Amino acid sequence: MDMTHMDHMQMEQQTGTSYLWLILGAALLLLSAAAYVWASRTRGSILSHMKKKERALIQKKSRAIHTAAHIVIALSITAFGIFSLQRADKTYNTADLDSSAAINVTSDKYYGANHTEEPIHYEMTIPTSGPHNPHDIQFGFYTDFPGYPYLVHNMEHGDIIIYYRENAGEELKEHLKYLTKFRKAGSGILAVPNKDIPDGSEVVMTAWTKTMKLDKFDDAKVGTFINRYINQGPEKIPPSVRQGGGTM
């Protein structure tokens, strides 16, 4: 997991840098507001009995503070703009994942794809097809098991499910959170805790009618499975419609 972990750290570092621009923009905005107040109060300190020269000095000081406030607010807008551009450019493309490994994938029996809100009995312990709930769920990292009827629907749309053990280490969980940010077209990735993971496996990965069990998490194998099977479900939904899952 070393090289991908390094990429992960680099991308998280870039995220931290982009948020620094947001913080800087907010600080400059507050500073500009304070400067405008200061300029207003300075101008308000002019009294009727003051001499013309004294008034001119105060007005000059007020204008200087006001000009400085304009400059600071311009810098604030620039900082917010840089933050927005960095966030807009930030993408998690599955093609960037290591996908050079040989993998052992099971092609599972097809059990149908009809929608139902009735209780469902799945023939497979960890199903990869079959009847499912009419609604899918959002991509992302889950700490509670949402139920196979929803997850099967997600796989129908080409999503990848990574099942992990409830007692998984924090490092693995953090890495899975990172992986769930990746997208391809209208499909994404979900990481879900699962008590049905068989003995001897650390994680189980599923796509529509596909299963891969790993006795030890391996970035290259995980990346290969993702790139091979993401967005390969029988019902593809445009990304403009799905927008992170949980829409169908």
C-alpha positions in Angstrom: 0.0 0.0 0.0 3.1 2.3 0.1 3.0 4.1 -3.2 -0.8 4.6 -3.3 -0.5 5.6 0.4 2.0 8.3 -0.6 -0.4 9.5 -3.3 -3.1 9.6 -0.7 -1.0 11.7 1.6 0.0 14.0 -1.2 -3.7 14.6 -2.2 -4.7 15.1 1.4 -1.8 17.6 1.7 -3.1 19.5 -1.4 -6.6 19.5 0.3 -5.0 21.1 3.4 -3.3 23.7 1.2 -6.5 24.7 -0.5 -8.2 25.2 2.8 -5.4 27.5 3.9 -6.5 29.8 1.1 -10.1 29.7 2.5 -8.9 30.6 5.9 -6.7 33.4 4.6 -9.6 34.7 2.6 -11.8 34.7 5.7 -9.2 36.4 7.8 -8.6 39.1 5.1 -12.4 39.7 4.8 -12.6 40.3 8.6 -9.6 42.6 8.4 -11.1 44.6 5.6 -14.4 44.9 7.6 -12.5 46.2 10.6 -10.6 48.7 8.4 -13.9 50.1 7.0 -15.2 50.5 10.5 -11.9 52.2 11.5 -12.1 54.5 8.5 -15.7 55.5 9.3 -14.9 56.2 12.9 -11.8 58.2 11.9 -13.9 60.4 9.6 -16.5 60.7 12.4 -13.9 62.1 14.7 -13.9 65.4 12.8 -15.5 68.1 15.0 -17.0 71.4 13.9 -14.6 73.5 16.0 -11.4 71.9 14.5 -9.2 73.9 12.3 -9.1 73.3 8.5 -5.7 71.7 8.7 -6.7 69.3 11.4 -9.8 68.3 9.5 -7.7 67.7 6.3 -5.3 65.5 8.2 -8.1 63.4 9.6 -9.8 63.1 6.2 -6.4 62.1 4.7 -6.0 59.4 7.3 -9.6 58.2 6.7 -9.0 57.9 3.0 -5.8 56.0 3.5 -7.5 53.5 5.8 -10.4 53.2 3.3 -8.0 52.6 0.4 -6.2 49.9 2.5 -9.6 48.3 3.2 -10.3 48.1 -0.5 -6.9 46.5 -1.1 -7.5 43.9 1.6 -10.9 43.0 0.4 -9.5 42.5 -3.1 -6.9 40.2 -1.7 -9.7 38.4 0.2 -11.6 37.9 -3.0 -8.4 36.6 -4.7 -7.8 34.1 -1.9 -11.4 32.8 -2.2 -11.0 32.6 -5.9 -7.9 30.5 -5.6 -9.7 28.2 -3.1 -12.6 27.7 -5.5 -10.3 27.0 -8.5 -8.3 24.4 -6.5 -11.5 22.7 -5.3 -12.9 22.7 -8.9 -9.8 21.2 -10.3 -9.6 18.5 -7.6 -10.7 15.2 -9.2 -10.4 11.6 -8.1 -10.2 9.6 -11.3 -10.0 5.8 -11.0 -7.5 5.8 -13.8 -5.0 7.3 -11.3 -5.2 4.2 -9.1 -2.6 1.4 -9.4 -4.3 -1.2 -11.7 -1.3 -3.4 -12.7 -2.0 -6.5 -10.6 -3.2 -9.9 -11.5 -6.5 -10.6 -9.7 -8.6 -13.6 -8.9 -12.3 -12.7 -9.5 -15.3 -14.9 -9.3 -18.0 -14.4 -11.9 -21.2 -15.0 -9.9 -24.5 -16.4 -11.0 -27.0 -13.8 -12.2 -30.1 -13.7 -9.9 -32.2 -11.0 -11.7 -32.6 -7.3 -11.2 -36.2 -6.4 -10.4 -37.2 -3.8 -7.9 -39.1 -4.6 -4.8 -39.7 -3.2 -1.3 -40.7 -6.6 0.0 -38.2 -8.6 2.3 -35.6 -10.3 0.1 -33.8 -13.6 0.6 -30.5 -13.7 -1.3 -29.1 -16.9 -2.5 -25.6 -15.6 -2.1 -24.2 -14.7 1.4 -22.8 -11.5 -0.1 -25.0 -10.9 -3.2 -23.8 -9.3 -6.4 -27.2 -9.3 -8.2 -30.8 -10.1 -7.5 -34.0 -8.3 -6.5 -33.3 -5.0 -4.7 -34.8 -1.9 -3.2 -35.9 0.8 -5.8 -33.5 3.2 -4.1 -29.7 3.2 -4.1 -27.5 5.0 -1.6 -24.8 7.6 -1.8 -21.1 6.8 -2.4 -18.8 7.0 0.6 -17.5 5.4 3.7 -20.1 3.8 6.0 -19.7 2.8 9.7 -23.1 1.0 9.7 -24.3 -1.7 7.3 -27.0 -0.2 5.2 -28.5 -3.5 3.9 -28.0 -5.6 0.8 -31.2 -4.5 -1.0 -29.7 -1.0 -1.4 -26.1 -2.1 -2.1 -27.3 -4.5 -4.9 -29.0 -1.5 -6.5 -25.8 0.5 -6.3 -23.9 -2.3 -8.1 -26.6 -2.4 -10.8 -25.5 1.2 -11.6 -21.9 0.1 -11.8 -20.7 1.0 -8.3 -18.0 -0.9 -6.4 -18.6 -2.1 -2.9 -15.6 -2.7 -0.6 -16.6 -4.7 2.5 -14.4 -4.4 5.5 -14.4 -6.0 8.9 -16.0 -4.0 11.8 -12.7 -4.3 13.8 -10.5 -3.1 10.9 -7.6 -0.9 11.9 -7.8 2.9 11.6 -5.2 3.1 8.9 -7.2 0.8 6.7 -10.4 2.7 7.4 -8.8 6.0 6.5 -7.5 4.6 3.3 -10.9 3.3 2.4 -12.4 6.7 3.0 -9.9 8.0 0.5 -10.8 5.4 -2.1 -14.5 6.3 -1.8 -13.7 9.7 -3.3 -12.9 8.1 -6.7 -15.4 8.3 -9.6 -15.9 7.1 -13.1 -18.7 8.5 -15.2 -21.9 8.0 -13.1 -20.4 5.4 -10.8 -18.6 5.5 -7.5 -17.3 3.5 -4.6 -18.8 2.5 -1.2 -16.9 1.1 1.8 -19.2 -0.8 4.1 -18.6 -2.9 7.3 -19.9 -6.4 7.0 -20.2 -9.4 9.4 -20.5 -11.8 6.4 -16.9 -11.5 5.3 -15.6 -15.1 5.4 -12.8 -16.2 7.7 -9.4 -15.7 6.2 -10.4 -12.6 4.2 -9.6 -9.0 5.3 -11.8 -7.3 2.7 -14.3 -8.5 0.0 -14.9 -6.4 -3.1 -18.0 -6.7 -5.2 -19.3 -5.3 -8.5 -22.3 -6.5 -10.5 -22.0 -10.3 -10.6 -18.3 -10.1 -9.6 -16.6 -10.9 -6.3 -13.0 -10.6 -5.2 -11.8 -11.8 -1.7 -8.5 -10.6 -0.4 -6.8 -12.2 2.6 -4.8 -9.0 2.9 -5.7 -5.6 1.6 -3.6 -4.9 -1.5 -3.7 -1.5 -3.3 -2.8 -2.8 -6.7 -5.4 -5.5 -6.6 -8.1 -3.2 -5.3 -7.2 -0.6 -8.0 -7.3 -3.2 -10.7 -10.7 -4.5 -9.6 -12.1 -0.9 -9.4 -10.8 0.0 -12.9 -12.0 -3.2 -14.5 -15.5 -3.3 -13.1 -16.6 0.3 -12.1 -19.4 1.6 -14.3 -19.9 -1.8 -15.8 -23.4 -2.4 -14.3 -26.3 -3.2 -16.6 -28.0 0.2 -15.8 -25.6 3.2 -16.4 -26.8 6.6 -15.1 -25.2 9.8 -16.3 -23.0 11.6 -13.6 -25.2 14.7 -14.0 -28.1 12.7 -12.7 -26.5 10.5 -10.0 -24.3 13.2 -8.4 -22.8 11.0 -5.8 -25.4 8.2 -5.7 -28.6 8.0 -3.7 -30.7 9.5 -6.5 -32.4 6.5 -8.2 
